[in-house]
Amino acid sequence: QAQLVESGGGSVQAGGSLRLSCAASGYTYSNYCMGWFRQAPGKEREGVAIINSDGSTNYADSVKGRFTISKDNAKNTLYLQMNSLSPEDTAMYYCAAAPPRWGTPCYVRRQTDFLYWGQGTRVTVSS
């Protein structure tokens, strides 16, 4: 049974940091596109960061330079290091996995291509 479980969310002051983790079980996602998404109240879910099977990464402009996505294939775990947090980062954060598609890099994949999702972890940033 494929499963993704996020952890590490919480409340933090503006300017602080959090590290989110996504533990995968039931499948090895080393060849998958892995991503972090978030949804703030009243807003659409948006992509935050994506990491390819080769380790290359892509970020939303809003988090570039502040967030770092990484993964540990041996532990089958995805991470999101979030620094310099602001209230605008407040959202539910989800990890997700998209099966590989030949010739298609992860950054062009649509949200519907991510078939496996965690239940989310809440991040609240106070001013």
N, C-alpha and C positions, 0 to 999 in steps of 0.2 A: 504494500500500500504506500504510494508516494505521498509524502507529507512534508510541509514546510512550516516551521514554527519560529516566529519572531520573538525576540526578547531584547531588553535593554532600554526600552522607552521609559519615560518619566517626565518629571518637571524640572526645569532648569531656568536660571536667570539668563537674560539676554547677555550674549558674549560668552556663555559657557559652552560646554561640549558634552556630547553623548556618543556612545558607541552602540549601534544596533547589531544584533546577530540574528542570523537565520539558519537554523539547523535543519538539514534535510535528512530524511530517512526513507527507506523503502526503495531508493533508487540513487544511483550515482550520477550527478548532474555535471560532471566535468566537461562534457561536450555540449552542454546547453548554454543558451543565452540566459544569464541571470541578471535580474534587475530589482531595483527599489522604486516603489511608487508611493505616492502620498495623496491623501484627500483631505482638504481642509473643509470646515463647515461652509456650506453654500457654494462650493466650488467643484469643478470636475476633477476626477482623478488624473494626476499627471505623472509622467515619468520623471524620476529624479536622477538615476544613474544606472548604467548598464555595463556589465563586464562580459567580454567575449570569452570563448573557450581558450583563446590564446593569451588571455590576460589583458588585452587592450580594453580601454574604458571610454565611455562617453557620459557627459553630464549635461543636465539642464543648465541654461545660462544663469538661472537664479541661484544655483548652488556651486557653480564652478569656482574653484579656488578655496572653497570652504569645506566641501564634503569629499570624502575619498571612499570609493568602493573597492573592495578586495575580496578574495576568497581563498580558502584553504581547501584544496581538493582532497588532501589526505583526511581531513576532518569532515568533508562534505558540508562545509559551513560558509556562508556568505556574510560579509560585514559591511557596515556603513559607518565610517567615522565622520561625525558632524562637529565642526568647530565654528566658532563665531556665530552661534545661533542667535536668531532674532525672532520676535513674535510672529513674523510672517512664515516661519518654519513650522508653526504649530499645525499638526495634522495627525491623522492616522497613517502610519507607515507600513507598507506591505512589501514583502519580498515575493518574487514570482520567477518562474522558469519557463522558457520557451524551447521546445525541441529544435534542434538545428535544421536548417534548410540550406541545401547546397547553393553556393554562390551568393548567398544573402547575408550580409553582415548584420550583427545584432542591432546596431543603432537605427536601422530602417524597419525593424520589426514593429508591428502594431501591437497594441495592448491585447487584442484578441488572439494574438499568436502565443501569448503567455497562458499556457493551459493549467499551470499549477500555481496556486496562490496560498500564502499563509493567511491567518486570520487577523493579522495586524498587531501593531504595538503603538500605543499613543505617546506622542511627544507634545509637551506643552512648554512653551517658552514665554516667560513673563518679562515685562519691561521694567 
